[in-house]
Amino acid sequence: MPVILNIETSTSVCSAALTAEGMVLAHRENTDGRNHAALLSDFIKYCLDFARDKEMSLEAVAVSMGPGSYTGLRIGLSEAKGLAYALGIPLIGINTLELLATQTMWDYADLQGDELFAPMIDARRMEVYTAVYDMALSPVMPQQPLILDADSYADLLADHRILFCGDGSAKARDVITSPNAIFVPDIVPLASGMTALAERAYLHRDFIDVAYSTPNYIKDFQATRPRNPLTQC
């Protein structure tokens, strides 16, 4: 299996991991939601130094493509592109919602085998970026921005247990009351969780363009000027 550097910056958590043969060899993460740009450079250096000390050759870079934080996604993809280009190795893009679903399959202990997974990334107010997957990671509901209300996922919840995961699932708990709804908001996307998805993509040669790939924002990015506290309330 290839040696892959994995990068995840789609949420408030910044992380990088070196993986090979399904194992995490080196990993660094920070959860305070600040300084992704500065932290990520240090985390990547740590992983690359580990690989060099073990005389391992990096064979690909994998990066979480979103949806998620506009700024975080740009930071992660920029670092990943630069490294892949400099080393002449492939770049792998990982869907952040698929990553969350995969981590939940691994981390949740009470699975019965027929559950669905609804990863949720907090957007704003009652909106989330979400999708629904089955145990094979086949999409049951395509990725989309969704404004949560009491009827969200009602048709699916009538027949399935659904695990709502990610930071957006905390506010889903306030409006979705079905007994088939299970909420695991503490599961966040991590570089160390990208191992299986990245290795599968590598084996299938499912690479993305180093020059022209863009983050998976779902919604168009709109830059806004910060408010002036002296003129706006």
mmCIF file of the C-alpha atoms, coordinates in Angstrom:
data_MODEL
# 
_entry.id   MODEL 
# 
loop_
_atom_site.group_PDB 
_atom_site.id 
_atom_site.type_symbol 
_atom_site.label_atom_id 
_atom_site.label_alt_id 
_atom_site.label_comp_id 
_atom_site.label_asym_id 
_atom_site.label_entity_id 
_atom_site.label_seq_id 
_atom_site.pdbx_PDB_ins_code 
_atom_site.Cartn_x 
_atom_site.Cartn_y 
_atom_site.Cartn_z 
_atom_site.occupancy 
_atom_site.B_iso_or_equiv 
_atom_site.pdbx_formal_charge 
_atom_site.auth_seq_id 
_atom_site.auth_comp_id 
_atom_site.auth_asym_id 
_atom_site.auth_atom_id 
_atom_site.pdbx_PDB_model_num 
ATOM 1   C CA . MET A 1 1   ? 0.000   0.000  0.000   1.00 0.00 ? 1   MET A CA 1 
ATOM 2   C CA . PRO A 1 2   ? 1.221   3.534  -0.733  1.00 0.00 ? 2   PRO A CA 1 
ATOM 3   C CA . VAL A 1 3   ? 2.651   6.001  1.752   1.00 0.00 ? 3   VAL A CA 1 
ATOM 4   C CA . ILE A 1 4   ? 0.217   8.930  1.764   1.00 0.00 ? 4   ILE A CA 1 
ATOM 5   C CA . LEU A 1 5   ? 0.212   12.306 3.468   1.00 0.00 ? 5   LEU A CA 1 
ATOM 6   C CA . ASN A 1 6   ? -3.365  13.172 4.468   1.00 0.00 ? 6   ASN A CA 1 
ATOM 7   C CA . ILE A 1 7   ? -4.529  16.756 5.124   1.00 0.00 ? 7   ILE A CA 1 
ATOM 8   C CA . GLU A 1 8   ? -7.813  17.803 6.758   1.00 0.00 ? 8   GLU A CA 1 
ATOM 9   C CA . THR A 1 9   ? -8.756  21.461 7.344   1.00 0.00 ? 9   THR A CA 1 
ATOM 10  C CA . SER A 1 10  ? -12.463 21.593 6.503   1.00 0.00 ? 10  SER A CA 1 
ATOM 11  C CA . THR A 1 11  ? -13.692 22.471 10.012  1.00 0.00 ? 11  THR A CA 1 
ATOM 12  C CA . SER A 1 12  ? -12.298 24.016 13.191  1.00 0.00 ? 12  SER A CA 1 
ATOM 13  C CA . VAL A 1 13  ? -9.984  21.009 13.534  1.00 0.00 ? 13  VAL A CA 1 
ATOM 14  C CA . CYS A 1 14  ? -6.695  21.110 11.629  1.00 0.00 ? 14  CYS A CA 1 
ATOM 15  C CA . SER A 1 15  ? -4.862  17.819 11.146  1.00 0.00 ? 15  SER A CA 1 
ATOM 16  C CA . ALA A 1 16  ? -2.299  15.949 9.070   1.00 0.00 ? 16  ALA A CA 1 
ATOM 17  C CA . ALA A 1 17  ? -1.400  12.273 9.069   1.00 0.00 ? 17  ALA A CA 1 
ATOM 18  C CA . LEU A 1 18  ? 1.091   9.971  7.395   1.00 0.00 ? 18  LEU A CA 1 
ATOM 19  C CA . THR A 1 19  ? -0.447  6.598  6.544   1.00 0.00 ? 19  THR A CA 1 
ATOM 20  C CA . ALA A 1 20  ? 0.528   3.336  4.876   1.00 0.00 ? 20  ALA A CA 1 
ATOM 21  C CA . GLU A 1 21  ? -0.972  -0.159 4.697   1.00 0.00 ? 21  GLU A CA 1 
ATOM 22  C CA . GLY A 1 22  ? -4.097  0.951  6.518   1.00 0.00 ? 22  GLY A CA 1 
ATOM 23  C CA . MET A 1 23  ? -2.138  2.280  9.482   1.00 0.00 ? 23  MET A CA 1 
ATOM 24  C CA . VAL A 1 24  ? -1.525  5.775  10.825  1.00 0.00 ? 24  VAL A CA 1 
ATOM 25  C CA . LEU A 1 25  ? 2.227   6.218  11.171  1.00 0.00 ? 25  LEU A CA 1 
ATOM 26  C CA . ALA A 1 26  ? 2.318   9.849  12.303  1.00 0.00 ? 26  ALA A CA 1 
ATOM 27  C CA . HIS A 1 27  ? -0.446  12.273 13.178  1.00 0.00 ? 27  HIS A CA 1 
ATOM 28  C CA . ARG A 1 28  ? -0.856  15.818 14.436  1.00 0.00 ? 28  ARG A CA 1 
ATOM 29  C CA . GLU A 1 29  ? -4.061  17.749 15.113  1.00 0.00 ? 29  GLU A CA 1 
ATOM 30  C CA . ASN A 1 30  ? -5.312  20.934 16.742  1.00 0.00 ? 30  ASN A CA 1 
ATOM 31  C CA . THR A 1 31  ? -8.898  21.564 17.816  1.00 0.00 ? 31  THR A CA 1 
ATOM 32  C CA . ASP A 1 32  ? -8.958  25.232 18.823  1.00 0.00 ? 32  ASP A CA 1 
ATOM 33  C CA . GLY A 1 33  ? -10.076 26.464 15.391  1.00 0.00 ? 33  GLY A CA 1 
ATOM 34  C CA . ARG A 1 34  ? -7.319  29.023 14.944  1.00 0.00 ? 34  ARG A CA 1 
ATOM 35  C CA . ASN A 1 35  ? -4.170  29.427 12.838  1.00 0.00 ? 35  ASN A CA 1 
ATOM 36  C CA . HIS A 1 36  ? -4.812  26.603 10.379  1.00 0.00 ? 36  HIS A CA 1 
ATOM 37  C CA . ALA A 1 37  ? -2.252  28.052 7.963   1.00 0.00 ? 37  ALA A CA 1 
ATOM 38  C CA . ALA A 1 38  ? 0.605   28.176 10.473  1.00 0.00 ? 38  ALA A CA 1 
ATOM 39  C CA . LEU A 1 39  ? -0.285  24.919 12.205  1.00 0.00 ? 39  LEU A CA 1 
ATOM 40  C CA . LEU A 1 40  ? -0.709  22.913 9.031   1.00 0.00 ? 40  LEU A CA 1 
ATOM 41  C CA . SER A 1 41  ? 2.791   23.740 7.821   1.00 0.00 ? 41  SER A CA 1 
ATOM 42  C CA . ASP A 1 42  ? 4.229   22.448 11.100  1.00 0.00 ? 42  ASP A CA 1 
ATOM 43  C CA . PHE A 1 43  ? 2.060   19.326 11.018  1.00 0.00 ? 43  PHE A CA 1 
ATOM 44  C CA . ILE A 1 44  ? 3.109   18.532 7.452   1.00 0.00 ? 44  ILE A CA 1 
ATOM 45  C CA . LYS A 1 45  ? 6.779   19.024 8.340   1.00 0.00 ? 45  LYS A CA 1 
ATOM 46  C CA . TYR A 1 46  ? 6.387   16.619 11.261  1.00 0.00 ? 46  TYR A CA 1 
ATOM 47  C CA . CYS A 1 47  ? 4.930   13.942 8.980   1.00 0.00 ? 47  CYS A CA 1 
ATOM 48  C CA . LEU A 1 48  ? 7.534   14.471 6.271   1.00 0.00 ? 48  LEU A CA 1 
ATOM 49  C CA . ASP A 1 49  ? 10.356  14.349 8.819   1.00 0.00 ? 49  ASP A CA 1 
ATOM 50  C CA . PHE A 1 50  ? 8.938   11.078 10.136  1.00 0.00 ? 50  PHE A CA 1 
ATOM 51  C CA . ALA A 1 51  ? 8.881   9.619  6.624   1.00 0.00 ? 51  ALA A CA 1 
ATOM 52  C CA . ARG A 1 52  ? 12.440  10.777 5.957   1.00 0.00 ? 52  ARG A CA 1 
ATOM 53  C CA . ASP A 1 53  ? 13.727  9.335  9.237   1.00 0.00 ? 53  ASP A CA 1 
ATOM 54  C CA . LYS A 1 54  ? 12.133  5.985  8.364   1.00 0.00 ? 54  LYS A CA 1 
ATOM 55  C CA . GLU A 1 55  ? 13.506  6.187  4.807   1.00 0.00 ? 55  GLU A CA 1 
ATOM 56  C CA . MET A 1 56  ? 9.997   6.114  3.369   1.00 0.00 ? 56  MET A CA 1 
ATOM 57  C CA . SER A 1 57  ? 9.078   7.724  0.047   1.00 0.00 ? 57  SER A CA 1 
ATOM 58  C CA . LEU A 1 58  ? 5.868   9.718  -0.091  1.00 0.00 ? 58  LEU A CA 1 
ATOM 59  C CA . GLU A 1 59  ? 3.690   8.417  -2.949  1.00 0.00 ? 59  GLU A CA 1 
ATOM 60  C CA . ALA A 1 60  ? 0.617   10.679 -2.829  1.00 0.00 ? 60  ALA A CA 1 
ATOM 61  C CA . VAL A 1 61  ? -1.034  13.571 -1.028  1.00 0.00 ? 61  VAL A CA 1 
ATOM 62  C CA . ALA A 1 62  ? -4.699  13.314 -0.019  1.00 0.00 ? 62  ALA A CA 1 
ATOM 63  C CA . VAL A 1 63  ? -6.721  16.337 1.009   1.00 0.00 ? 63  VAL A CA 1 
ATOM 64  C CA . SER A 1 64  ? -10.246 16.802 2.309   1.00 0.00 ? 64  SER A CA 1 
ATOM 65  C CA . MET A 1 65  ? -12.070 18.782 -0.395  1.00 0.00 ? 65  MET A CA 1 
ATOM 66  C CA . GLY A 1 66  ? -15.175 19.819 1.518   1.00 0.00 ? 66  GLY A CA 1 
ATOM 67  C CA . PRO A 1 67  ? -17.791 20.886 2.035   1.00 0.00 ? 67  PRO A CA 1 
ATOM 68  C CA . GLY A 1 68  ? -16.755 22.928 5.026   1.00 0.00 ? 68  GLY A CA 1 
ATOM 69  C CA . SER A 1 69  ? -15.070 26.164 5.976   1.00 0.00 ? 69  SER A CA 1 
ATOM 70  C CA . TYR A 1 70  ? -14.221 28.208 2.889   1.00 0.00 ? 70  TYR A CA 1 
ATOM 71  C CA . THR A 1 71  ? -10.982 29.477 4.413   1.00 0.00 ? 71  THR A CA 1 
ATOM 72  C CA . GLY A 1 72  ? -9.961  26.122 5.838   1.00 0.00 ? 72  GLY A CA 1 
ATOM 73  C CA . LEU A 1 73  ? -10.559 24.306 2.570   1.00 0.00 ? 73  LEU A CA 1 
ATOM 74  C CA . ARG A 1 74  ? -8.476  26.792 0.615   1.00 0.00 ? 74  ARG A CA 1 
ATOM 75  C CA . ILE A 1 75  ? -5.601  26.473 3.093   1.00 0.00 ? 75  ILE A CA 1 
ATOM 76  C CA . GLY A 1 76  ? -5.588  22.687 2.961   1.00 0.00 ? 76  GLY A CA 1 
ATOM 77  C CA . LEU A 1 77  ? -5.901  22.400 -0.801  1.00 0.00 ? 77  LEU A CA 1 
ATOM 78  C CA . SER A 1 78  ? -3.223  25.023 -1.403  1.00 0.00 ? 78  SER A CA 1 
ATOM 79  C CA . GLU A 1 79  ? -0.724  23.161 0.785   1.00 0.00 ? 79  GLU A CA 1 
ATOM 80  C CA . ALA A 1 80  ? -1.632  19.828 -0.800  1.00 0.00 ? 80  ALA A CA 1 
ATOM 81  C CA . LYS A 1 81  ? -1.291  21.159 -4.339  1.00 0.00 ? 81  LYS A CA 1 
ATOM 82  C CA . GLY A 1 82  ? 2.059   22.747 -3.632  1.00 0.00 ? 82  GLY A CA 1 
ATOM 83  C CA . LEU A 1 83  ? 3.475   19.596 -2.110  1.00 0.00 ? 83  LEU A CA 1 
ATOM 84  C CA . ALA A 1 84  ? 2.132   17.266 -4.802  1.00 0.00 ? 84  ALA A CA 1 
ATOM 85  C CA . TYR A 1 85  ? 3.515   19.532 -7.525  1.00 0.00 ? 85  TYR A CA 1 
ATOM 86  C CA . ALA A 1 86  ? 6.918   19.923 -5.875  1.00 0.00 ? 86  ALA A CA 1 
ATOM 87  C CA . LEU A 1 87  ? 7.336   16.178 -5.366  1.00 0.00 ? 87  LEU A CA 1 
ATOM 88  C CA . GLY A 1 88  ? 5.735   15.133 -8.653  1.00 0.00 ? 88  GLY A CA 1 
ATOM 89  C CA . ILE A 1 89  ? 3.257   12.807 -6.946  1.00 0.00 ? 89  ILE A CA 1 
ATOM 90  C CA . PRO A 1 90  ? -0.518  12.358 -7.369  1.00 0.00 ? 90  PRO A CA 1 
ATOM 91  C CA . LEU A 1 91  ? -3.121  14.422 -5.540  1.00 0.00 ? 91  LEU A CA 1 
ATOM 92  C CA . ILE A 1 92  ? -6.200  12.708 -4.092  1.00 0.00 ? 92  ILE A CA 1 
ATOM 93  C CA . GLY A 1 93  ? -9.394  14.558 -3.190  1.00 0.00 ? 93  GLY A CA 1 
ATOM 94  C CA . ILE A 1 94  ? -11.544 13.198 -0.360  1.00 0.00 ? 94  ILE A CA 1 
ATOM 95  C CA . ASN A 1 95  ? -15.180 14.225 0.105   1.00 0.00 ? 95  ASN A CA 1 
ATOM 96  C CA . THR A 1 96  ? -15.516 15.470 3.683   1.00 0.00 ? 96  THR A CA 1 
ATOM 97  C CA . LEU A 1 97  ? -19.033 14.083 4.099   1.00 0.00 ? 97  LEU A CA 1 
ATOM 98  C CA . GLU A 1 98  ? -17.873 10.624 3.013   1.00 0.00 ? 98  GLU A CA 1 
ATOM 99  C CA . LEU A 1 99  ? -14.994 10.961 5.453   1.00 0.00 ? 99  LEU A CA 1 
ATOM 100 C CA . LEU A 1 100 ? -17.368 11.710 8.332   1.00 0.00 ? 100 LEU A CA 1 
ATOM 101 C CA . ALA A 1 101 ? -19.579 8.762  7.409   1.00 0.00 ? 101 ALA A CA 1 
ATOM 102 C CA . THR A 1 102 ? -16.561 6.457  7.252   1.00 0.00 ? 102 THR A CA 1 
ATOM 103 C CA . GLN A 1 103 ? -15.252 7.586  10.633  1.00 0.00 ? 103 GLN A CA 1 
ATOM 104 C CA . THR A 1 104 ? -18.685 7.032  12.167  1.00 0.00 ? 104 THR A CA 1 
ATOM 105 C CA . MET A 1 105 ? -18.807 3.476  10.820  1.00 0.00 ? 105 MET A CA 1 
ATOM 106 C CA . TRP A 1 106 ? -15.489 2.804  12.550  1.00 0.00 ? 106 TRP A CA 1 
ATOM 107 C CA . ASP A 1 107 ? -16.145 4.679  15.779  1.00 0.00 ? 107 ASP A CA 1 
ATOM 108 C CA . TYR A 1 108 ? -19.771 3.889  16.635  1.00 0.00 ? 108 TYR A CA 1 
ATOM 109 C CA . ALA A 1 109 ? -19.895 0.635  18.573  1.00 0.00 ? 109 ALA A CA 1 
ATOM 110 C CA . ASP A 1 110 ? -23.577 -0.326 18.334  1.00 0.00 ? 110 ASP A CA 1 
ATOM 111 C CA . LEU A 1 111 ? -24.069 -0.787 14.592  1.00 0.00 ? 111 LEU A CA 1 
ATOM 112 C CA . GLN A 1 112 ? -26.620 -3.361 13.453  1.00 0.00 ? 112 GLN A CA 1 
ATOM 113 C CA . GLY A 1 113 ? -25.603 -3.332 9.790   1.00 0.00 ? 113 GLY A CA 1 
ATOM 114 C CA . ASP A 1 114 ? -28.570 -1.637 8.135   1.00 0.00 ? 114 ASP A CA 1 
ATOM 115 C CA . GLU A 1 115 ? -28.075 1.917  9.371   1.00 0.00 ? 115 GLU A CA 1 
ATOM 116 C CA . LEU A 1 116 ? -27.797 5.002  7.230   1.00 0.00 ? 116 LEU A CA 1 
ATOM 117 C CA . PHE A 1 117 ? -25.286 7.767  7.893   1.00 0.00 ? 117 PHE A CA 1 
ATOM 118 C CA . ALA A 1 118 ? -26.055 11.480 7.660   1.00 0.00 ? 118 ALA A CA 1 
ATOM 119 C CA . PRO A 1 119 ? -22.862 13.507 8.086   1.00 0.00 ? 119 PRO A CA 1 
ATOM 120 C CA . MET A 1 120 ? -23.533 17.161 8.859   1.00 0.00 ? 120 MET A CA 1 
ATOM 121 C CA . ILE A 1 121 ? -21.170 20.100 8.664   1.00 0.00 ? 121 ILE A CA 1 
ATOM 122 C CA . ASP A 1 122 ? -22.411 23.246 10.356  1.00 0.00 ? 122 ASP A CA 1 
ATOM 123 C CA . ALA A 1 123 ? -23.071 26.081 7.920   1.00 0.00 ? 123 ALA A CA 1 
ATOM 124 C CA . ARG A 1 124 ? -24.997 28.853 9.662   1.00 0.00 ? 124 ARG A CA 1 
ATOM 125 C CA . ARG A 1 125 ? -28.137 29.246 11.712  1.00 0.00 ? 125 ARG A CA 1 
ATOM 126 C CA . MET A 1 126 ? -30.121 26.042 11.101  1.00 0.00 ? 126 MET A CA 1 
ATOM 127 C CA . GLU A 1 127 ? -28.338 25.176 7.849   1.00 0.00 ? 127 GLU A CA 1 
ATOM 128 C CA . VAL A 1 128 ? -25.961 22.263 7.359   1.00 0.00 ? 128 VAL A CA 1 
ATOM 129 C CA . TYR A 1 129 ? -24.051 20.662 4.515   1.00 0.00 ? 129 TYR A CA 1 
ATOM 130 C CA . THR A 1 130 ? -25.199 17.076 4.436   1.00 0.00 ? 130 THR A CA 1 
ATOM 131 C CA . ALA A 1 131 ? -25.787 13.849 2.519   1.00 0.00 ? 131 ALA A CA 1 
ATOM 132 C CA . VAL A 1 132 ? -26.973 10.355 3.419   1.00 0.00 ? 132 VAL A CA 1 
ATOM 133 C CA . TYR A 1 133 ? -24.980 7.169  2.791   1.00 0.00 ? 133 TYR A CA 1 
ATOM 134 C CA . ASP A 1 134 ? -25.551 3.469  3.347   1.00 0.00 ? 134 ASP A CA 1 
ATOM 135 C CA . MET A 1 135 ? -22.998 1.064  4.797   1.00 0.00 ? 135 MET A CA 1 
ATOM 136 C CA . ALA A 1 136 ? -21.309 0.742  1.398   1.00 0.00 ? 136 ALA A CA 1 
ATOM 137 C CA . LEU A 1 137 ? -20.920 4.536  1.174   1.00 0.00 ? 137 LEU A CA 1 
ATOM 138 C CA . SER A 1 138 ? -23.412 4.613  -1.684  1.00 0.00 ? 138 SER A CA 1 
ATOM 139 C CA . PRO A 1 139 ? -25.335 7.905  -1.634  1.00 0.00 ? 139 PRO A CA 1 
ATOM 140 C CA . VAL A 1 140 ? -28.969 7.620  -0.560  1.00 0.00 ? 140 VAL A CA 1 
ATOM 141 C CA . MET A 1 141 ? -29.395 11.402 -0.564  1.00 0.00 ? 141 MET A CA 1 
ATOM 142 C CA . PRO A 1 142 ? -26.958 13.555 -2.564  1.00 0.00 ? 142 PRO A CA 1 
ATOM 143 C CA . GLN A 1 143 ? -24.833 16.185 -0.870  1.00 0.00 ? 143 GLN A CA 1 
ATOM 144 C CA . GLN A 1 144 ? -26.652 19.468 -0.447  1.00 0.00 ? 144 GLN A CA 1 
ATOM 145 C CA . PRO A 1 145 ? -27.128 22.471 1.809   1.00 0.00 ? 145 PRO A CA 1 
ATOM 146 C CA . LEU A 1 146 ? -30.166 21.851 3.993   1.00 0.00 ? 146 LEU A CA 1 
ATOM 147 C CA . ILE A 1 147 ? -32.127 24.042 6.380   1.00 0.00 ? 147 ILE A CA 1 
ATOM 148 C CA . LEU A 1 148 ? -33.137 21.763 9.228   1.00 0.00 ? 148 LEU A CA 1 
ATOM 149 C CA . ASP A 1 149 ? -36.705 21.440 10.464  1.00 0.00 ? 149 ASP A CA 1 
ATOM 150 C CA . ALA A 1 150 ? -38.863 18.793 12.117  1.00 0.00 ? 150 ALA A CA 1 
ATOM 151 C CA . ASP A 1 151 ? -39.570 17.071 8.780   1.00 0.00 ? 151 ASP A CA 1 
ATOM 152 C CA . SER A 1 152 ? -35.949 16.749 7.667   1.00 0.00 ? 152 SER A CA 1 
ATOM 153 C CA . TYR A 1 153 ? -35.104 13.122 6.750   1.00 0.00 ? 153 TYR A CA 1 
ATOM 154 C CA . ALA A 1 154 ? -38.633 12.049 7.797   1.00 0.00 ? 154 ALA A CA 1 
ATOM 155 C CA . ASP A 1 155 ? -39.114 9.586  4.920   1.00 0.00 ? 155 ASP A CA 1 
ATOM 156 C CA . LEU A 1 156 ? -35.794 7.861  5.586   1.00 0.00 ? 156 LEU A CA 1 
ATOM 157 C CA . LEU A 1 157 ? -36.273 7.832  9.353   1.00 0.00 ? 157 LEU A CA 1 
ATOM 158 C CA . ALA A 1 158 ? -39.577 6.021  8.938   1.00 0.00 ? 158 ALA A CA 1 
ATOM 159 C CA . ASP A 1 159 ? -37.711 2.880  7.841   1.00 0.00 ? 159 ASP A CA 1 
ATOM 160 C CA . HIS A 1 160 ? -34.089 3.252  8.975   1.00 0.00 ? 160 HIS A CA 1 
ATOM 161 C CA . ARG A 1 161 ? -31.934 4.127  11.899  1.00 0.00 ? 161 ARG A CA 1 
ATOM 162 C CA . ILE A 1 162 ? -29.859 7.121  10.868  1.00 0.00 ? 162 ILE A CA 1 
ATOM 163 C CA . LEU A 1 163 ? -26.634 8.167  12.562  1.00 0.00 ? 163 LEU A CA 1 
ATOM 164 C CA . PHE A 1 164 ? -26.293 11.945 12.385  1.00 0.00 ? 164 PHE A CA 1 
ATOM 165 C CA . CYS A 1 165 ? -22.615 12.803 12.771  1.00 0.00 ? 165 CYS A CA 1 
ATOM 166 C CA . GLY A 1 166 ? -20.414 15.876 12.611  1.00 0.00 ? 166 GLY A CA 1 
ATOM 167 C CA . ASP A 1 167 ? -20.645 19.282 14.241  1.00 0.00 ? 167 ASP A CA 1 
ATOM 168 C CA . GLY A 1 168 ? -23.899 20.114 12.452  1.00 0.00 ? 168 GLY A CA 1 
ATOM 169 C CA . SER A 1 169 ? -25.718 17.230 14.102  1.00 0.00 ? 169 SER A CA 1 
ATOM 170 C CA . ALA A 1 170 ? -25.787 19.004 17.462  1.00 0.00 ? 170 ALA A CA 1 
ATOM 171 C CA . LYS A 1 171 ? -28.435 21.433 16.221  1.00 0.00 ? 171 LYS A CA 1 
ATOM 172 C CA . ALA A 1 172 ? -30.269 18.667 14.357  1.00 0.00 ? 172 ALA A CA 1 
ATOM 173 C CA . ARG A 1 173 ? -30.923 17.075 17.726  1.00 0.00 ? 173 ARG A CA 1 
ATOM 174 C CA . ASP A 1 174 ? -33.043 20.093 18.658  1.00 0.00 ? 174 ASP A CA 1 
ATOM 175 C CA . VAL A 1 175 ? -35.541 19.571 15.816  1.00 0.00 ? 175 VAL A CA 1 
ATOM 176 C CA . ILE A 1 176 ? -35.400 15.900 14.769  1.00 0.00 ? 176 ILE A CA 1 
ATOM 177 C CA . THR A 1 177 ? -37.212 13.784 17.354  1.00 0.00 ? 177 THR A CA 1 
ATOM 178 C CA . SER A 1 178 ? -37.611 10.398 15.649  1.00 0.00 ? 178 SER A CA 1 
ATOM 179 C CA . PRO A 1 179 ? -36.599 7.405  17.809  1.00 0.00 ? 179 PRO A CA 1 
ATOM 180 C CA . ASN A 1 180 ? -34.615 6.178  14.794  1.00 0.00 ? 180 ASN A CA 1 
ATOM 181 C CA . ALA A 1 181 ? -32.352 9.233  14.948  1.00 0.00 ? 181 ALA A CA 1 
ATOM 182 C CA . ILE A 1 182 ? -28.991 8.766  16.676  1.00 0.00 ? 182 ILE A CA 1 
ATOM 183 C CA . PHE A 1 183 ? -26.746 11.781 17.186  1.00 0.00 ? 183 PHE A CA 1 
ATOM 184 C CA . VAL A 1 184 ? -22.946 11.604 17.410  1.00 0.00 ? 184 VAL A CA 1 
ATOM 185 C CA . PRO A 1 185 ? -21.795 15.240 17.104  1.00 0.00 ? 185 PRO A CA 1 
ATOM 186 C CA . ASP A 1 186 ? -18.368 14.590 18.634  1.00 0.00 ? 186 ASP A CA 1 
ATOM 187 C CA . ILE A 1 187 ? -17.109 12.810 15.518  1.00 0.00 ? 187 ILE A CA 1 
ATOM 188 C CA . VAL A 1 188 ? -15.184 15.363 13.457  1.00 0.00 ? 188 VAL A CA 1 
ATOM 189 C CA . PRO A 1 189 ? -13.273 14.900 10.192  1.00 0.00 ? 189 PRO A CA 1 
ATOM 190 C CA . LEU A 1 190 ? -9.629  14.005 10.827  1.00 0.00 ? 190 LEU A CA 1 
ATOM 191 C CA . ALA A 1 191 ? -6.665  13.300 8.585   1.00 0.00 ? 191 ALA A CA 1 
ATOM 192 C CA . SER A 1 192 ? -6.112  10.036 10.455  1.00 0.00 ? 192 SER A CA 1 
ATOM 193 C CA . GLY A 1 193 ? -9.584  8.915  9.362   1.00 0.00 ? 193 GLY A CA 1 
ATOM 194 C CA . MET A 1 194 ? -8.801  9.370  5.667   1.00 0.00 ? 194 MET A CA 1 
ATOM 195 C CA . THR A 1 195 ? -6.647  6.243  5.402   1.00 0.00 ? 195 THR A CA 1 
ATOM 196 C CA . ALA A 1 196 ? -9.081  3.801  3.770   1.00 0.00 ? 196 ALA A CA 1 
ATOM 197 C CA . LEU A 1 197 ? -10.606 6.355  1.405   1.00 0.00 ? 197 LEU A CA 1 
ATOM 198 C CA . ALA A 1 198 ? -7.211  7.662  0.304   1.00 0.00 ? 198 ALA A CA 1 
ATOM 199 C CA . GLU A 1 199 ? -5.742  4.200  -0.260  1.00 0.00 ? 199 GLU A CA 1 
ATOM 200 C CA . ARG A 1 200 ? -8.798  3.111  -2.249  1.00 0.00 ? 200 ARG A CA 1 
ATOM 201 C CA . ALA A 1 201 ? -8.530  6.212  -4.432  1.00 0.00 ? 201 ALA A CA 1 
ATOM 202 C CA . TYR A 1 202 ? -4.824  5.574  -4.988  1.00 0.00 ? 202 TYR A CA 1 
ATOM 203 C CA . LEU A 1 203 ? -5.371  1.965  -6.036  1.00 0.00 ? 203 LEU A CA 1 
ATOM 204 C CA . HIS A 1 204 ? -8.080  3.055  -8.485  1.00 0.00 ? 204 HIS A CA 1 
ATOM 205 C CA . ARG A 1 205 ? -5.886  5.918  -9.708  1.00 0.00 ? 205 ARG A CA 1 
ATOM 206 C CA . ASP A 1 206 ? -8.666  8.311  -8.784  1.00 0.00 ? 206 ASP A CA 1 
ATOM 207 C CA . PHE A 1 207 ? -6.535  11.453 -8.775  1.00 0.00 ? 207 PHE A CA 1 
ATOM 208 C CA . ILE A 1 208 ? -7.455  15.123 -9.145  1.00 0.00 ? 208 ILE A CA 1 
ATOM 209 C CA . ASP A 1 209 ? -5.766  17.829 -11.166 1.00 0.00 ? 209 ASP A CA 1 
ATOM 210 C CA . VAL A 1 210 ? -2.949  19.510 -9.257  1.00 0.00 ? 210 VAL A CA 1 
ATOM 211 C CA . ALA A 1 211 ? -3.363  22.789 -11.111 1.00 0.00 ? 211 ALA A CA 1 
ATOM 212 C CA . TYR A 1 212 ? -7.097  23.247 -11.536 1.00 0.00 ? 212 TYR A CA 1 
ATOM 213 C CA . SER A 1 213 ? -8.893  21.425 -8.713  1.00 0.00 ? 213 SER A CA 1 
ATOM 214 C CA . THR A 1 214 ? -11.076 23.595 -6.481  1.00 0.00 ? 214 THR A CA 1 
ATOM 215 C CA . PRO A 1 215 ? -12.727 22.936 -3.111  1.00 0.00 ? 215 PRO A CA 1 
ATOM 216 C CA . ASN A 1 216 ? -16.167 21.363 -2.936  1.00 0.00 ? 216 ASN A CA 1 
ATOM 217 C CA . TYR A 1 217 ? -17.985 24.352 -1.474  1.00 0.00 ? 217 TYR A CA 1 
ATOM 218 C CA . ILE A 1 218 ? -21.490 23.084 -2.484  1.00 0.00 ? 218 ILE A CA 1 
ATOM 219 C CA . LYS A 1 219 ? -22.573 26.732 -2.346  1.00 0.00 ? 219 LYS A CA 1 
ATOM 220 C CA . ASP A 1 220 ? -20.762 29.506 -4.196  1.00 0.00 ? 220 ASP A CA 1 
ATOM 221 C CA . PHE A 1 221 ? -18.178 31.274 -2.057  1.00 0.00 ? 221 PHE A CA 1 
ATOM 222 C CA . GLN A 1 222 ? -19.060 34.888 -1.347  1.00 0.00 ? 222 GLN A CA 1 
ATOM 223 C CA . ALA A 1 223 ? -16.419 37.128 0.173   1.00 0.00 ? 223 ALA A CA 1 
ATOM 224 C CA . THR A 1 224 ? -17.775 39.723 2.584   1.00 0.00 ? 224 THR A CA 1 
ATOM 225 C CA . ARG A 1 225 ? -16.194 42.719 4.198   1.00 0.00 ? 225 ARG A CA 1 
ATOM 226 C CA . PRO A 1 226 ? -16.001 42.662 7.991   1.00 0.00 ? 226 PRO A CA 1 
ATOM 227 C CA . ARG A 1 227 ? -18.347 45.004 9.732   1.00 0.00 ? 227 ARG A CA 1 
ATOM 228 C CA . ASN A 1 228 ? -16.988 48.235 11.161  1.00 0.00 ? 228 ASN A CA 1 
ATOM 229 C CA . PRO A 1 229 ? -18.112 48.210 14.803  1.00 0.00 ? 229 PRO A CA 1 
ATOM 230 C CA . LEU A 1 230 ? -18.149 52.018 14.786  1.00 0.00 ? 230 LEU A CA 1 
ATOM 231 C CA . THR A 1 231 ? -20.686 52.257 11.995  1.00 0.00 ? 231 THR A CA 1 
ATOM 232 C CA . GLN A 1 232 ? -22.697 49.034 12.235  1.00 0.00 ? 232 GLN A CA 1 
ATOM 233 C CA . CYS A 1 233 ? -24.508 47.285 15.016  1.00 0.00 ? 233 CYS A CA 1 
# 
